Amino acid sequence: MKTLHLSIIAIFLVFAGLLLSYDDHAYGIWVRQSPQELIDQSSTIFVGNITSVNIQHLQKAQFYTMEVNGTDKNFVRNYTLNLDEYSVDVSEFLKNPQNTNKITVRQPTIGLPTGLGALGGFKAGDRVLFYIKNLDGINEYSPESFVIPQFCIAKDVLTQKRVEGSNNFTVIQNGIKVDYGNFTANTPIQFIYDRDVDTLYGKSFDVLVYITKNTGSTNDEIVFSKDIHAESKPCEWVVSTEWGFTLGEGKYRMNITVKDSNSTDSESYTDFTVKPNVIMSNYVSPLKQFKSGIAAKDVKCKEGLQFIMKNENGQPACVTPHTFDELITRGWGIMPLGGLPIYHSTSIFDTGIHPFSINVENANFTLNYYISGNNKLSDANMDSQSKSLILSLQSTNNGTLIISIPRALLDIKKNDRGMGEFYILVDGQETTFKEIHTTLTDRIFSIPFLNGTKNIEIIASELI
């Protein structure tokens, strides 16, 4: 995975070489500091508008040794170092305020060549945040000083995090950060790419990602491709993009091309291996488990899948949570209760089902239920006058409530006009529902609801 940053390192080395030969401005290799390091090491920090730019001509001498005819000789090379000097009207001090609103500062003797953002110098009219390293009359500023737009709040920008090396990758698998090369098969891998755009005016770029699998032949197989457009917000340095994929066991290469301002800014690749998932590799399908003699209620599912039994014959299956809701609602599937199908028992559901108790006329009833998504059944009350059961929800997304109601609590009966009916209101509006199963002691309803739902009321037209 070390090849991922080769292009970045190469660019840095080119810059370093330029610095060592760039006589008109400055010498030295500059290493970016963190915002907190800059705050701690600066004598003063302020924001101001540049009113004028002057060129300071400094006479310098370079001492070096060369071998001549087998003997080391010392030489001196005289040269002129040209540095920009700025007159600044200070509008705000952010550290160690001074008793003046006019300060003269000089370009640092460590920096990058002209044309590489603020490090190459500023111009008259720029609003700049200056980190001043010393207050000895020269007031040399840090190369980290930058142009700040008029609409940005300086204090907010001052402490923002920057990305070391301008690019950073974070990889997450199974909900935790992992190192390159520690990937396991058949488990989602999430990549988060943070890019420091080095401007507070907002900037856009495109990231093209594609992954190929080593098939052992001339042409590798492309298994993933995504083109991502990203834009940074004004007054923010860093923009994040992300992509995810799930791969099987094997050897892969990921290519990443970042295009900035319609030109290729950087291109990198990395080779990595996806190792077999030990748990997954030993996994046996639900039907094979069942046919081998394992009881349906004891069948195990892969992580992320949910157990369900087919209503027709009790055979086990493993499905996604969304499919689970659909199959229950349609009556295709049933859920085990206490290790038995729901039409044989009314005990608490095995997986994902939570018991909920309510007291009605000094009698205690237990409601067994399943609620999908990140939702919660928070309260239940019986209104005997309106012949209804009122359920209170805390819902943050669309979902389905599957609830087993004791017939001794709420039921309908036959009368002279025929069988009574159930009506269900979701936040006061009648909704469609399904009674997916009925036993001698319970009725089981499947009730869909939308994000934000607060109340579900189940009404019996003819109460027993």
Secondary structure, 3 states (H helix, E strand, C coil): CHHHHHHHHHHHHHHHHHHHHCCCCCCCCCCCCCHHHHHHHCCEEEEEEEEEEEEEEEEEEEEEEEEECCEEEEEEEEEEEEEEEEEEEEEEEEECCCCCCEEEEECCCCCCCCCCHHHHCCCCCCEEEEEECCCCCCCEECCCCEECCCCCCHHHHHCCCCCHHHEEEEEEECCEECCCCCEECCCCEEEEEEEECCCCCCCEEEEEEEEEECCCCCCCEEEEEEEEEEECCCCCCEEEEEEEECCCCEEEEEEEEEEECCEEEEEEEEEEEEECCHHHHCCCCHHHHHHCCCCHHHCCCCCCCEEEEECCCCCEEEECHHHHHHHHHHCCEECEECCEECCCCCCCECCCEEEEEEEECCEEEEEEEEECCCCEEEEEEEECCCCEEEEEEECCCCEEEEEEEECCCCCECEECCEECCEEEEECCEECCCEEEEECCCEEEEEEEECCCCCEEEEEECCEC
